[in-house]
C-alpha cells in the first residue's frame, strides 16, 4: 500500500521571522510531524506574503497541483499560515476536499476538522483570530495617522526622503518629501504591475535596465528581488493611506 502523500504550505510575512514562523522553523515542525505519522512529503510551497486573500503565487500553484492529484493532503503549522480570512479558509478547504485533498493543521492535529464539531472549532478559532487582527490593525492605523499629523519617525519608505527643520540645534518637524528619482522608479513599478507583471518580472526588468537600488554603492552592487518590489509597493500604499493622501497628490 502506497504512503499517504503530503505537501507543505509555508508562509511568512514581514516581521514574522523572529516570532517562531521562520521558513526553517515551520519546515522542521512539519518534518517531525509527518515522520511520526508515516506520511510521505512530495513538495513544499512557500510564499512570503500576507494571507489577507488567496492571491499568492505558490498558493495558487498548490491549488492547481491539488486538482491534478499530486498529493493527498496539505500540511501547515497553523491555519493562519493558510489564510487569515475565515471565509477563504473554509471555502478553500471545501474545494480541496472535492479534489480528495485534505488539510492537516499541526496546531489542531488532535482534532478532526472534517467532523461537525471539528469544523465548528476551526471556524470559531479562525473567526476569533480574524477579529483580533482587525482590532489590532485599526489601532495601528490610528496611531500612524496621529504620528504623521505631527512628524515622521523611522526610515523613509522608498520614493521619499526625510527633511527636518533645525530649531535651536534640534531636529523638529521631521517629515517626508518626495525623492524624484525614486518616484520615477515607483511609477515604472506601478505601470508594470498594472500591466499584469509579477513582482519577480518587475525585479528582473529593473535589474536589466540597470536601475540601482537604494543600497547600491560604487563598490557594492545590490540587485532587485521580488520580495523587495512587493514590500516597496505595499508599503507605499500604506503610507499614502495612513497619511490621508491619494495618488494624485502623493
CORWO-V503719 format. One line per field, one symbol per residue. ss: DSSP state (2 for helix, 1 for strand, 0 for the rest). phi: phi as a letter, one per 20 degrees, with the letter a starting at -180 (. if undefined). A space follows every 10 residues. Layout:
ss: ???
phi: ???
//
This chain:
ss: 0000111111 1100002220 0022222222 2222222001 1111111100 0000002222 2222222000 0011110022 2200022222 2222222200 0111122200 0000022222 2222222222 2222222222 2222222222 0000000001 1111111001 1111111102 2222222222 2222000022 2222222200 0000001001 0000022222 2222222222 2200000000
phi: .fffecdddc cccgnegedn dfgfffffff gfffffemed fcaddcddaf dfbeecgfff fffffffemf bdbcdbfbff feaedgffgf ffgfffffem ddecdgfcfe defeefffff fgffffffff ffffffffff ffffgffffe aecnfffgoc cdcceecmmc fclfbecfef fffffgffgf ffffenffff fffffffffm ffefdfcgdb ecdecgffff fffffgffgf ffemdcffdf
//
